Amino acid sequence: MASQKASPKAEAVARAPQRRRGRERVAALLRAGEEVFAEKGFDAATMTEIAARAGASIGSLYQFFPTKELLADTLQDTNGEALSQMLDALGGAAEGAKPEMLIDRLFRDLSAFLEAHPSFVVLSDRPAADKAVKAERRKRMRGRIAALLGAMDPPLPRERAERMAVIVLHLMRVSVAISGEAELSDRDAVLDDLRAMLIRQIREGA
C-alpha cells in the first residue's frame, strides 16, 4: 500500500517574514537569486552560492526558502507582478498612439524590464517550472500586449493583435540578446532595423 505521507519537497512552502529585518533579508536573498540564476541558469545555480551572494547564512536562506524551486517560483511571481504593472502603466500611453510611438515605448520599457530582471527569461524556460502557471503567465502577457495594439491609431483587429503579441514577446528576447553583444559594432543599427520591421508589420495589419 502506498504511503500517504507527502514528501518534504511537496510540503515545503516559502516563509513570509513578519518583521522589517526579515523582509529586508528576503529582499537581499531574492536579489542574489536574480543574479545567480541569470548568470548560471537554474540547474547550475546553488543555494550555497545564492546565500553567499546575499551575505547570508545558508540556514537563513533555507529558513525562508526551503528549496531552490520555491526561491525561483517566488522570484518569478515577484518579477511577473512587476511586468504586469509596467504593461498596465503603458496602457495609458497606448490610447490613440501611432504605431511608431507605441512600439518604441514597448521596446524600451520591455527591454528595460528584462535588463532589470535578467532571471525572468531563464526561469520562464526552466523545465521544472509548472507548465500551467507558465502558460497562464504567457497568456496574460500576450493579452495585455494585444490590448495595447488594439488601442493604438489605427488599431489592429483583435485576431491580428493577438498574433502580433506573440511576435512582440519573442522579439523582446531577441532585442535583449542583441543588446548584450558588446562586440557587435553596429548593434544600435540592428536594433533599429528590428523595430522598423515590427512597425512595418503592424502598419500592414492595421
N, C-alpha and C positions, 0 to 999 in steps of 0.2 A: 504493500500500500504506500502510495507516495506521501511524502511528508507534507504537512500543511504549513510548515514554518517558512516564512518568507526569507529570502536571502538578505544579508546585511546591505547589499547594494540596492535591493528593491526598497528596503525600509529607510534608506538614507534620505535625509532632506536637508536643504540649506537652512542654517540657523540665522534668523533675523536679529541683529543686535538691538538692544533697547536703549543703551546709553550712547552719548555723543562719542566717547572714546572708542567704543565698539564700532560705531558707524564709520568713523574715520579709518579704523583698521581695515574694515571690509572694503572701503573705497580704495585704499592702498593695495589690497590684495587683488581687487578687480583690475586696477591699472597695471599691476605687474603681470596678471594673467593676459591682459590685452597685448602687452609687449611680447611676452614669451610665446604665446600661441601664434602671433603674427610672424615671429622670427623662425620658430622651429616647426610650426604645424602642430595640430592637436596630438597626433600619435607620439611625436618625439619630445614634446614638452613634458616636463616632470613637475610634480608638486614641490619637490625639494628646491628646484630652480626658481619656481614662482615665489615661494616663501622667501628665499634669499633675496630675490629682486625687490621684494616689498620691505625688506629689512625686518621680517617677522620670523618667528619660530615655526617649524613645521607643525608643531602641536596647535599653534594659533590658527594656522590655515585649515587644518582638519577640524578644528572646533566649529568653524563657520561653514566649511565646505568639505564634508566627509569624503567626497570622491571628485576626481578631475571632471567627470561628466557633469556633476552639479555646478561646479565652478563655471564650466563652459556654457551650460544652459542659462545660468544667472546672468553671465556677461552678455549672452546673445539676447536675452529678454530686455536687458537694460539698453543695449545698443539699438534693438528693434524699436523700442519706445522713442528713443532719440530721433531715429529716422522718421517715424510716423509724425512726430512733432515738426520736423523740418519740412516734410511734404505738406502738412496742414498749413504751415506758415506760407508756403509757396502758393497755396490756393488763392489767396487774395490778389497776388500779382498776376495770376493766370487769366482772370476775368477780362475778356476783350483784348488780351495781349496778342501781338503779332508773333508768328512762329519763330522768327529770328530771336526776338527778345526772350520768349519763353524757353526755347532750347538753350540759349546761352545761360540763362539763370539756372535751368535744370542741371546742365552740365557742371556749372560752377558749384552749385550747392551740393549735388550728389558726390562730385569728386572731392569736395572739401570734407564731406561726411566720411567717405571711405578712407581718406588720408588720416582723419582724426580717430577713426575706429578701424585700424588695419586688420583686426582679427575677424571682422564681420564676415567677409567672404570666406576666409579659411574655415571658420566654424560652421558656416552655412553649408559647406561642401563636405563636412566630415560624415563618413558612413554611419557612425554611431548615433548621429542625431535622429530624433524622432521624425519619421518621414511625414506623418500627418501634420505635425507642427510646422515643418519646413514648407510643406505645400500650402498651408494656410497663410503663412507669413508672405510667401511669394504672391499668393492671390491678393492679399491686402495691398501689397506694394504696387502690383500691376493695376489694381482698381483705382488707387489714388492717382497714379500717373495717367491712366486713361481719362480720369475725370479732368485733370489739368488740360489734356489735349482737346477735350470736348468743350472746354470753357474759353479757348482762345478764339481769335478772329482772323480768318474764318475757322469755325470749329470743325474738328474731324468727326465724321459719322461714328456712332458708337462702336460698331464692329471693327472699323479701321483703327480707331483709337485703342481698342483692346489689343489688336495685333501689334501696333506700334509700341505700346507699353512694354511688351515682351522684348522688342528690339532695343528700346531705350535702356532697359536694365542691363542687358548684356553689353551694350556699348559703353556703359559706365565702367564696367570692369575693364574693358579694353583700354579706355582712356586712362584709368589709373595705372595699368600695366605700362602704357607708353610713357606716362609721366615719370615712372620710376626708372626709365632707361636713361641714366645720366650721360652715357656715351653717345646717345643719339643727337647728332649736331643740329638736325632740323626738326627736333621734337615739337616745337610750337607750331610749325607749319603742318606737321602731320595731324596734330590735334585740331587745327583749323579746318583741314580737309575732312576730318571725321565729322565735325559739327556741320559743315556745309553739306555733306552727304545726307545727314539726317534731316536737316532743314528742307532739302530738296525733296526727299521722300514724303515728308509731311505736307509740303505745299501741293504735291501732285495728288495727294489723297483727300485734300480738303474740298 
